[in-house]
Amino acid sequence: MLEPSRVRCEMRALQTHFRTKRDYVIGRLEEMGFKLAFKPNSTFYIWLDLSELPESINDGLNFFQACLGEKVIVVPGIFFDLNPSKRRDLFDSPCHREFCLRYNNYLLCWFHFLL
């Protein structure tokens, strides 16, 4: 078994590591004009609202396509929408104008994208 004090030390180190990444990414995204509905405190995903971007990229799917052209992968928000009975059109999703950004192990790639 692990020594409890060692576990707490490792836990604090990981929390500091991911907090640093989160704060950097959030700061750069806000400087670029993105809006966050909330600042995550226990995950390495950030949800961004795209509705204020130019019309050609102001929804998750078009933003995804534009990012692919720059060799950056993002996840359109509608990929997370639960609509099991298919009662609404995909583009009526409350997640249509959002995307999900993961900032855990790939921060160096994001440094390049956010510069």
N, C-alpha and C positions, 0 to 999 in steps of 0.2 A: 504494500500500500504506500501511497505517497504521504509524506510528512505534511500535515495541515498548513504549517507556516510556509512551506515551499509552494503549495498549491495557491495560497493567497498571494504570494509574491508573483507567481507566474500569471495569475488572473489579473492583477493590477498592471503588469507589464503589457498584457494583451489589450486591456481596456485603454491604456495610454496610447498604444500603437494605433489602434483603430480610431480613437478619438482624434488623433493628429491627422490621419488621412481624411476623416469625415470633415473636420474643420477646414482643411485646405480646399477640398473639393467644393464644399458649400460656399466658401468665400469666393472662389473663382467663378462659380456658376452665378452667384448673386452679382458679382462685378460685371458679368457678361449680360445681365438683364433677366436671367431666369428667376421665376418665382417659386418658392417652396411653400407648400401648404403647411408643413410642419418640419421641424428639425428632428431627425431620428436620433434616438438615444440608446437603442438596444439592437440595432441591425446594421448591416452594411449595404442597405439599399436606400436610394433617395428617389422620391417621386417628384417629377417636375411638371409644371403646367406649361404647355406649349402655345396656349391660345393667343398670346401677345406677339408671337413670332410672325414673320411674313407668311402670307396665306399659303404659299407653296410648301411650307414646312411646319404649319401650325397644328398638325395632328400627328399622332404616334406613328402611323404607317409611312407617311411621307417623310417625316423626320428620320425614321429608321432607314429609308432608302437613301436619303442624302448623307447620312452618317456612313453607310456602307461604302459610298463613293470615296470617303475619306479614310477607309479601312478602320472604322470605329464601329463597334457593335453596341447598340442599345436595345432595350426591349420595349416595344410598344405597350402601353397600358392595357389595351384591349386583350392582350394575351393573358392577362390576369383576371379578366372579367368573368364572373360566374353567371352563366345564362343557360343552365342545363335544359330548360324546356324550349329554348330558342323563341321566347315570347317577344323579343324586340330585335330589331335590325342591329347588326354589328356596329354600325356607325351611330346608333343612338345610345351607345354605351356611355356611362358616366366617366369611363376611363379613356374615351376616344382622343381627347386632347392632352393626354399625359404620356409620359414614358418613365420607365424604371431604370435607374442607373445603379450599377453595382460597383463599389469602390474598394473591395477587399484586397485581393492579391495582385491586381493589375494596375496599381497606382502609377507606375512608371509610364504605361501606355496613356493613361489619362493626363499625366503631366504634359506630354507632347500635345495632346488634343486641346488642353485648356490653356496653353501658352498663347 
